[in-house]
Amino acid sequence: MAICFLLHIFLLLLLTPTNANLEGDALYALRRAVNDPDNVLQSWDPTLVDPCTWFHVTCDSENRVTRLDLGNAKLSGILVPELGKLERLQYLELYMNNLVGSIPAEIGSLKSLVSLDLYHNNLTGTIPPSISKLSNLRFLRLNGNRLTGRVPRKLTKLANLKIIDVSNNDLCGYIPISGAFSKFTEDSFKNNPRLEGPELMGFVRYDAGGCN
């Protein structure tokens, strides 16, 4: 009876994916979704126990992924929703590539995220309101893409936000000025031809700006 119980526990351990494996799978999903002409992701071997030995990946003492540094890596392709599984990720650095498509709403699951740098790509679609869930976020740089729609008002709840840059997109409506946004200048929002300037609290409705 005891042998059967131990065998059952052993099989459960074999069949239950570890956090490291889940994070490796999430990163490998990104690798499959992008073109990598310079082979910067060549070390990303999905057969390894965890992704902590992969180049451009940093882990903590518990082998959980905390940084992804792939800025200016000549990658093209899309961002995958699996990135939202990197629960301890603090730095997502994918700036100055040729990424297309939308920013996955699952990014809002990265509760440890401090820095989200996706600037100078070709991302389209709207800024996900789910980013407002990232209470530790300090740096949000999405400039130099082709993002459309409004600046989500929920982002004003990000009390720790030090820098936001959504300039050089195609955003529309008005710039929220409450909460964390009260300290940002218009330079953070410049070169959005359809963005009509700061909202006037009590005079202009946030949703009144032209976004047709």
C-alpha positions as CSV (number, residue, x, y, z in Angstrom):
1,M,0.0,0.0,0.0
2,A,2.8,2.4,0.9
3,I,4.6,1.6,-2.3
4,C,1.5,2.4,-4.4
5,F,1.1,5.7,-2.5
6,L,4.7,6.7,-3.2
7,L,4.3,5.7,-6.8
8,H,1.2,7.9,-7.1
9,I,3.0,10.9,-5.6
10,F,6.0,10.3,-7.9
11,L,3.7,10.3,-11.0
12,L,2.0,13.5,-9.8
13,L,5.4,15.2,-9.6
14,L,6.2,14.1,-13.1
15,L,3.0,15.2,-14.6
16,T,2.7,18.6,-12.7
17,P,4.5,21.3,-14.6
18,T,6.8,23.5,-12.5
19,N,6.6,27.3,-12.5
20,A,10.0,27.3,-14.3
21,N,8.6,25.0,-17.0
22,L,5.5,27.1,-17.4
23,E,7.7,30.2,-17.8
24,G,9.9,28.5,-20.3
25,D,6.9,27.5,-22.3
26,A,5.6,31.1,-22.2
27,L,9.0,32.4,-23.5
28,Y,9.2,29.7,-26.1
29,A,5.8,30.7,-27.4
30,L,7.3,34.2,-28.0
31,R,10.3,32.6,-29.8
32,R,7.9,30.7,-32.1
33,A,5.9,33.9,-32.8
34,V,8.9,36.1,-33.9
35,N,11.5,36.1,-36.7
36,D,15.0,36.2,-35.4
37,P,17.4,37.0,-38.2
38,D,20.5,37.4,-35.9
39,N,19.7,34.2,-33.9
40,V,19.7,36.1,-30.6
41,L,17.2,33.5,-29.3
42,Q,19.3,30.5,-30.4
43,S,20.0,29.5,-26.8
44,W,16.3,29.2,-26.0
45,D,16.1,25.4,-25.8
46,P,12.7,24.2,-24.6
47,T,14.1,20.9,-23.4
48,L,16.0,22.5,-20.6
49,V,14.6,22.4,-17.0
50,D,14.1,26.1,-16.9
51,P,14.9,29.2,-19.0
52,C,17.3,30.7,-16.6
53,T,20.4,29.8,-18.7
54,W,18.9,31.3,-21.9
55,F,20.6,34.5,-23.2
56,H,18.6,37.7,-22.5
57,V,16.7,36.1,-19.7
58,T,17.4,36.9,-16.0
59,C,16.0,34.9,-13.1
60,D,15.8,35.2,-9.3
61,S,17.1,32.8,-6.7
62,E,14.1,30.6,-7.2
63,N,14.6,30.3,-10.9
64,R,11.7,32.6,-11.8
65,V,12.0,35.0,-14.7
66,T,12.5,38.6,-13.6
67,R,13.9,40.3,-16.8
68,L,13.5,39.9,-20.5
69,D,16.1,42.1,-22.3
70,L,15.5,42.0,-26.1
71,G,15.8,45.6,-27.0
72,N,17.1,46.4,-30.5
73,A,17.4,42.7,-31.3
74,K,15.9,43.0,-34.9
75,L,13.0,40.8,-34.0
76,S,9.8,40.9,-36.0
77,G,6.5,39.2,-35.3
78,I,3.9,39.5,-32.6
79,L,3.7,39.7,-28.8
80,V,2.0,36.5,-27.4
81,P,-0.5,36.4,-24.6
82,E,1.6,33.7,-22.9
83,L,3.9,36.5,-21.6
84,G,1.2,37.2,-19.0
85,K,2.3,33.9,-17.2
86,L,5.7,35.5,-16.2
87,E,4.4,36.3,-12.7
88,R,7.6,37.7,-11.3
89,L,8.7,39.6,-14.4
90,Q,9.9,43.1,-13.5
91,Y,11.4,44.3,-16.8
92,L,9.9,43.7,-20.2
93,E,12.4,45.3,-22.7
94,L,11.3,44.7,-26.3
95,Y,12.0,48.2,-27.7
96,M,13.4,49.1,-31.1
97,N,12.3,45.9,-32.9
98,N,9.7,45.4,-35.7
99,L,6.9,43.9,-33.6
100,V,3.4,44.2,-35.1
101,G,-0.1,43.5,-33.9
102,S,-1.7,44.5,-30.6
103,I,-0.4,44.6,-27.0
104,P,-1.9,41.6,-25.3
105,A,-4.4,42.3,-22.5
106,E,-2.6,39.6,-20.6
107,I,0.3,42.0,-19.9
108,G,-2.0,43.2,-17.1
109,S,-1.2,39.9,-15.3
110,L,2.4,40.9,-14.7
111,K,1.8,42.2,-11.2
112,S,5.6,42.6,-10.5
113,L,6.3,44.6,-13.6
114,V,8.3,47.8,-13.0
115,S,9.3,48.7,-16.6
116,L,7.3,48.1,-19.8
117,D,9.4,49.3,-22.8
118,L,7.8,48.6,-26.2
119,Y,8.8,51.8,-27.9
120,H,9.8,52.1,-31.6
121,N,8.0,49.1,-33.0
122,N,5.0,48.9,-35.3
123,L,2.4,47.9,-32.7
124,T,-1.2,48.7,-33.5
125,G,-4.6,48.6,-31.7
126,T,-5.3,50.3,-28.4
127,I,-3.4,50.6,-25.1
128,P,-4.9,47.8,-23.0
129,P,-6.7,49.2,-19.9
130,S,-5.5,46.0,-18.1
131,I,-2.1,47.8,-17.7
132,S,-3.8,49.8,-14.9
133,K,-3.5,46.6,-12.8
134,L,0.3,46.9,-12.7
135,S,0.5,48.7,-9.4
136,N,4.4,48.5,-9.3
137,L,4.8,50.0,-12.8
138,R,7.2,52.9,-12.9
139,F,8.2,53.2,-16.5
140,L,5.7,52.9,-19.4
141,R,7.2,53.7,-22.8
142,L,5.0,52.9,-25.8
143,N,6.2,55.8,-28.1
144,G,6.9,55.4,-31.8
145,N,4.3,52.8,-32.6
146,R,0.9,53.0,-34.4
147,L,-1.4,52.7,-31.4
148,T,-4.9,54.1,-31.7
149,G,-7.8,54.9,-29.4
150,R,-7.9,56.8,-26.2
151,V,-5.4,56.9,-23.4
152,P,-7.1,54.7,-20.8
153,R,-8.2,56.8,-17.9
154,K,-7.6,53.8,-15.6
155,L,-3.9,54.4,-16.0
156,T,-4.2,57.5,-13.8
157,K,-4.5,55.0,-10.9
158,L,-0.8,53.9,-11.3
159,A,0.5,55.7,-8.3
160,N,4.1,54.6,-8.8
161,L,4.4,55.7,-12.4
162,K,7.4,58.0,-12.9
163,I,7.6,58.1,-16.7
164,I,5.0,57.6,-19.4
165,D,5.7,58.2,-23.1
166,V,3.0,57.5,-25.7
167,S,4.2,60.1,-28.1
168,N,4.4,59.5,-31.9
169,N,1.3,57.3,-32.2
170,D,-2.2,57.9,-33.5
171,L,-4.1,58.3,-30.2
172,C,-7.2,60.4,-29.9
173,G,-9.5,62.1,-27.4
174,Y,-8.2,64.0,-24.5
175,I,-5.2,63.6,-22.2
176,P,-6.3,62.5,-18.7
177,I,-4.8,64.9,-16.0
178,S,-5.9,63.3,-12.7
179,G,-4.0,61.1,-10.4
180,A,-0.6,60.0,-11.5
181,F,-1.0,61.9,-14.8
182,S,-1.1,65.3,-13.0
183,K,2.7,65.4,-13.0
184,F,3.3,64.5,-16.7
185,T,3.9,67.2,-19.3
186,E,2.4,67.3,-22.8
187,D,5.7,66.0,-24.2
188,S,4.7,62.6,-23.0
189,F,1.8,62.7,-25.5
190,K,3.1,64.8,-28.4
191,N,2.8,63.9,-32.1
192,N,-0.6,62.3,-31.8
193,P,-2.4,64.4,-34.4
194,R,-5.9,63.4,-33.1
195,L,-5.1,63.9,-29.4
196,E,-6.7,67.2,-28.4
197,G,-4.8,68.2,-25.4
198,P,-5.5,68.0,-21.6
199,E,-9.1,67.5,-20.6
200,L,-10.6,70.4,-18.7
201,M,-12.1,68.8,-15.6
202,G,-15.8,69.7,-15.2
203,F,-15.9,71.3,-18.7
204,V,-15.0,68.6,-21.2
205,R,-16.1,65.0,-21.0
206,Y,-13.2,62.6,-21.3
207,D,-15.1,60.7,-24.0
208,A,-16.0,63.8,-26.0
209,G,-12.8,64.0,-28.1
210,G,-12.9,63.0,-31.7
211,C,-12.0,59.3,-31.9
212,N,-14.0,58.4,-35.1
